[in-house]
Amino acid sequence: MAEAFMDERAGGWRSATHRRQWHTTLTTYAASLWEKPVSEVSTSDVLAVLRPIWREKPETAIRLRGRIERILDAAKVEGHRQGENPARWRGHLEHTLPKPGKLSRGHHPALPYAEVPAFVAALRTRVAASARALEFIILTAARSGEVRGMRASEVDLDSAVWTVPAERMKAGRQHRVPLSRAALELLAPRLAVIDRNDFVFANGRGDMLSDMAFKRLNLRAGVEGITTHGFRSSFRDWAGDETDFPREVMEAALAHMVGDEVELAYRRGDPLEKRRQLMELWASFVAAENGVPSRKASRSQ
């Protein structure tokens, strides 16, 4: 029924990317409902797929609930089921699940990581500097300001490292970013035609890009209500769900300080090579065309 619903809306999607996002969200997080007859889907079935992610991934869960509700509404119209919609919020699930506003307060709305490959595939069809910058942000899990202010002199192609100076880091500490092969392929042609002090991703006047450029890209791609910063959350959710890397490596990739002062003083090393392996896996996932790679991808030995 879900496939039929998406096929019948062929002319109604904002973009092909939007349809793929529906498909990947439903197959990733609602697999137990995928083959179940729509006439048999119950409230307990819906709760079984929502509860595991309702608190941990509120943006994903909220989108998933709405998509299930719309499919079941369509099934009722087509005569495939009767009775109330078990995925409806008002007067039903609102009495069982915490209100969405309480879950997402203080967080940057993020695209579910299962939908990132489709988003990037669409992004790669655009030639604007803002599209390349946003792709680079996704590949490196960096903050927008770090990438918008990035200059050619900060990149060492030979060692595949981008060094962000302390003054552009939120924590005020220099941060080294290991560059995946995909990130290097994106950077190399740009660095070949600009000077060392130029912005790597500049607007048409050679000035720093604005964050509004990324917001416009998101809207054109048919994804609303997400932020550029939210892609860091997409990366972190993927790393936690789909890899076996230690938490400190994941957090170091985001330039987060983990642990108390004693622990930080003891652990002075920079796990750059472990982070490099993690970012290569992320780049491979982002480039995936068909679904989500197997869970718990192992780092190379």
C-alpha positions as CSV (number, residue, x, y, z in Angstrom):
1,M,0.0,0.0,0.0
2,A,2.8,2.4,0.8
3,E,4.4,1.8,-2.6
4,A,1.0,2.3,-4.3
5,F,0.4,5.5,-2.4
6,M,3.8,6.9,-3.5
7,D,3.3,5.8,-7.1
8,E,-0.1,7.4,-7.3
9,R,1.3,10.7,-6.1
10,A,3.8,10.7,-9.0
11,G,2.9,14.2,-10.1
12,G,2.4,15.5,-6.6
13,W,5.9,15.2,-5.1
14,R,7.9,18.4,-4.7
15,S,10.8,16.5,-6.2
16,A,12.1,13.0,-6.9
17,T,14.2,13.5,-3.8
18,H,11.1,14.0,-1.7
19,R,9.7,10.7,-2.8
20,R,13.0,8.9,-2.1
21,Q,13.0,10.5,1.4
22,W,9.5,9.0,2.1
23,H,10.6,5.6,0.9
24,T,13.9,5.5,2.9
25,T,12.2,6.7,6.1
26,L,9.5,4.1,5.9
27,T,11.7,1.2,5.0
28,T,14.3,2.1,7.6
29,Y,12.2,2.9,10.6
30,A,8.8,1.2,9.8
31,A,10.0,-2.0,8.3
32,S,7.6,-4.0,10.5
33,L,4.6,-2.3,8.8
34,W,5.9,-2.5,5.3
35,E,4.4,-5.9,4.4
36,K,1.6,-5.9,6.9
37,P,-1.9,-5.6,5.4
38,V,-3.1,-2.0,6.0
39,S,-6.4,-3.3,7.4
40,E,-4.5,-5.0,10.2
41,V,-2.3,-2.0,11.3
42,S,-3.1,-1.1,14.9
43,T,-2.1,1.5,17.4
44,S,0.2,-0.9,19.1
45,D,1.9,-1.5,15.7
46,V,2.4,2.2,15.1
47,L,3.7,2.7,18.7
48,A,6.2,-0.2,18.2
49,V,7.9,1.7,15.4
50,L,7.6,5.2,17.0
51,R,8.6,4.6,20.6
52,P,12.2,3.5,19.9
53,I,13.0,6.8,18.1
54,W,10.5,9.2,19.6
55,R,12.9,10.7,22.2
56,E,16.2,10.0,20.6
57,K,15.3,11.2,17.1
58,P,12.3,13.4,17.4
59,E,12.5,15.0,14.0
60,T,12.6,11.6,12.3
61,A,9.8,10.2,14.5
62,I,7.5,13.2,13.8
63,R,8.0,12.9,10.1
64,L,7.5,9.1,10.2
65,R,4.2,9.4,12.2
66,G,2.8,11.9,9.7
67,R,3.8,9.7,6.7
68,I,2.2,6.6,8.2
69,E,-1.0,8.6,9.0
70,R,-1.3,9.8,5.4
71,I,-0.8,6.3,4.0
72,L,-3.4,4.9,6.3
73,D,-5.8,7.7,5.5
74,A,-5.4,7.0,1.8
75,A,-6.0,3.3,2.5
76,K,-9.3,4.1,4.1
77,V,-10.4,6.3,1.2
78,E,-9.6,3.4,-1.1
79,G,-11.7,1.0,1.0
80,H,-8.7,-1.0,2.3
81,R,-9.3,-0.3,6.0
82,Q,-12.0,0.9,8.3
83,G,-12.2,2.8,11.6
84,E,-10.0,5.5,13.0
85,N,-6.4,6.1,11.9
86,P,-4.1,4.5,14.5
87,A,-1.3,7.0,13.6
88,R,-3.4,10.1,14.2
89,W,-2.0,12.5,16.8
90,R,-4.9,14.7,17.9
91,G,-7.1,12.9,20.4
92,H,-5.1,9.6,20.1
93,L,-1.3,9.3,20.2
94,E,-1.0,12.7,22.0
95,H,-2.3,10.9,25.1
96,T,0.5,8.3,24.9
97,L,3.6,10.0,23.5
98,P,5.3,13.2,24.8
99,K,4.4,16.3,22.9
100,P,6.9,16.9,20.0
101,G,7.7,20.5,21.1
102,K,9.1,19.2,24.4
103,L,11.3,16.7,22.5
104,S,12.9,19.1,20.0
105,R,13.4,22.2,22.1
106,G,17.0,23.3,22.0
107,H,17.9,21.1,19.0
108,H,18.6,22.0,15.4
109,P,16.0,20.3,13.1
110,A,17.8,17.6,11.2
111,L,17.2,15.5,8.1
112,P,16.9,11.8,9.1
113,Y,20.2,10.2,8.1
114,A,18.4,7.6,6.0
115,E,17.4,10.5,3.7
116,V,20.8,12.1,3.4
117,P,22.0,10.1,0.4
118,A,19.0,11.1,-1.7
119,F,19.5,14.7,-0.6
120,V,23.1,14.7,-1.6
121,A,22.4,13.0,-4.9
122,A,20.0,15.9,-5.7
123,L,22.5,18.4,-4.4
124,R,25.2,17.1,-6.8
125,T,23.1,18.1,-9.8
126,R,23.5,21.8,-8.8
127,V,26.6,23.7,-9.9
128,A,26.5,26.7,-7.4
129,A,29.3,27.2,-4.9
130,S,26.7,27.0,-2.2
131,A,25.8,23.5,-3.3
132,R,29.4,22.4,-3.1
133,A,29.8,24.1,0.3
134,L,26.7,22.3,1.7
135,E,28.0,19.0,0.3
136,F,31.3,19.6,2.0
137,I,29.6,20.5,5.2
138,I,27.7,17.2,5.1
139,L,30.8,15.2,4.2
140,T,32.9,16.7,7.1
141,A,30.1,17.2,9.7
142,A,31.5,20.7,10.1
143,R,29.7,23.8,11.2
144,S,28.5,26.2,8.6
145,G,30.7,29.1,9.8
146,E,33.8,26.9,9.7
147,V,33.2,26.0,6.0
148,R,32.0,29.4,4.9
149,G,35.1,31.0,6.3
150,M,37.4,28.3,5.0
151,R,40.5,29.6,3.0
152,A,42.7,27.6,0.6
153,S,45.7,28.0,2.9
154,E,44.0,25.8,5.6
155,V,43.9,22.7,3.4
156,D,46.8,20.3,3.0
157,L,45.9,18.0,0.1
158,D,49.0,15.8,0.5
159,S,48.1,14.8,4.1
160,A,44.3,15.1,3.4
161,V,43.8,17.4,6.4
162,W,41.9,20.7,6.8
163,T,43.1,22.7,9.8
164,V,40.5,25.1,11.1
165,P,42.1,27.9,13.1
166,A,41.1,28.5,16.7
167,E,39.4,31.8,16.1
168,R,36.8,30.1,13.9
169,M,36.1,27.3,16.3
170,K,33.3,27.4,18.8
171,A,35.5,26.0,21.5
172,G,38.4,28.4,20.6
173,R,40.7,25.5,19.9
174,Q,42.4,24.6,16.6
175,H,40.6,21.6,14.9
176,R,42.0,19.2,12.4
177,V,39.5,17.6,10.0
178,P,40.5,14.4,8.2
179,L,39.3,14.6,4.6
180,S,37.7,11.6,2.9
181,R,38.4,10.8,-0.7
182,A,35.0,12.3,-1.6
183,A,35.9,15.6,0.2
184,L,39.3,15.7,-1.5
185,E,37.7,15.2,-4.9
186,L,35.3,18.1,-4.2
187,L,38.1,20.4,-3.0
188,A,40.9,19.7,-5.5
189,P,39.5,21.4,-8.6
190,R,38.5,24.5,-6.5
191,L,41.9,24.8,-4.9
192,A,43.6,24.6,-8.3
193,V,42.1,27.9,-9.5
194,I,42.2,30.1,-6.4
195,D,44.9,31.8,-4.4
196,R,45.9,30.7,-0.9
197,N,44.0,33.5,0.9
198,D,40.8,33.1,-1.1
199,F,37.6,31.6,0.3
200,V,37.3,28.1,-0.9
201,F,33.5,28.5,-1.3
202,A,32.9,32.1,-2.3
203,N,29.9,33.9,-3.7
204,G,30.0,35.5,-7.1
205,R,31.8,38.6,-5.7
206,G,34.5,36.5,-4.0
207,D,33.1,37.1,-0.6
208,M,32.0,34.7,2.1
209,L,28.7,32.8,1.5
210,S,25.8,33.5,3.7
211,D,23.8,30.9,5.6
212,M,20.7,32.0,3.7
213,A,22.3,30.4,0.6
214,F,22.0,27.0,2.3
215,K,18.4,27.6,3.4
216,R,17.4,28.4,-0.2
217,L,19.1,25.1,-1.3
218,N,17.1,23.1,1.2
219,L,13.9,24.6,0.0
220,R,14.7,24.0,-3.6
221,A,15.5,20.4,-2.8
222,G,12.0,20.0,-1.2
223,V,13.1,19.6,2.4
224,E,11.6,22.2,4.8
225,G,12.1,22.8,8.4
226,I,15.7,21.6,8.6
227,T,18.9,23.5,9.3
228,T,22.4,23.3,8.0
229,H,23.6,22.6,11.5
230,G,21.2,19.7,11.7
231,F,23.3,17.7,9.3
232,R,25.8,17.3,12.2
233,S,23.0,15.6,14.1
234,S,22.3,13.4,11.0
235,F,25.9,12.3,11.0
236,R,25.9,11.7,14.8
237,D,22.8,9.6,14.6
238,W,24.2,7.5,11.8
239,A,27.6,7.0,13.6
240,G,25.8,5.9,16.7
241,D,23.3,3.6,15.0
242,E,25.4,2.2,12.1
243,T,29.0,2.0,13.3
244,D,30.9,0.5,16.3
245,F,33.3,3.5,16.8
246,P,33.8,4.7,20.3
247,R,31.8,7.6,21.5
248,E,34.8,9.8,21.9
249,V,35.8,9.3,18.3
250,M,32.3,10.3,17.1
251,E,32.3,13.4,19.4
252,A,35.9,14.3,18.3
253,A,34.7,14.3,14.7
254,L,32.2,17.0,15.7
255,A,34.9,18.9,17.6
256,H,33.1,18.3,20.9
257,M,35.0,18.1,24.1
258,V,34.2,14.8,26.0
259,G,34.9,14.1,29.6
260,D,35.9,16.0,32.7
261,E,39.1,18.0,33.1
262,V,41.0,15.0,34.4
263,E,40.0,12.8,31.5
264,L,40.7,15.5,29.0
265,A,44.2,16.1,30.5
266,Y,44.9,12.4,30.4
267,R,43.7,11.9,26.8
268,R,45.9,14.5,25.0
269,G,46.1,12.6,21.7
270,D,44.1,13.5,18.6
271,P,42.5,10.3,17.2
272,L,42.9,11.7,13.7
273,E,43.3,8.3,11.9
274,K,40.3,6.8,13.7
275,R,38.3,9.8,12.7
276,R,39.5,9.4,9.1
277,Q,38.2,5.9,9.0
278,L,34.9,7.1,10.4
279,M,34.6,9.9,7.8
280,E,35.4,7.5,5.0
281,L,32.5,5.3,6.0
282,W,30.2,8.3,6.3
283,A,31.3,9.5,2.8
284,S,30.5,6.0,1.4
285,F,27.1,6.0,3.1
286,V,26.3,9.5,1.8
287,A,27.2,8.3,-1.8
288,A,25.0,5.2,-1.4
289,E,22.2,5.0,-4.0
290,N,20.2,2.1,-2.7
291,G,19.0,2.2,0.9
292,V,21.0,2.0,4.1
293,P,24.2,0.0,4.5
294,S,24.2,-2.9,7.0
295,R,24.1,-1.9,10.6
296,K,27.3,-1.7,12.7
297,A,29.7,-1.2,9.9
298,S,33.1,-2.0,11.3
299,R,36.1,0.3,11.1
300,S,39.0,-1.1,9.1
301,Q,41.8,-2.7,11.1
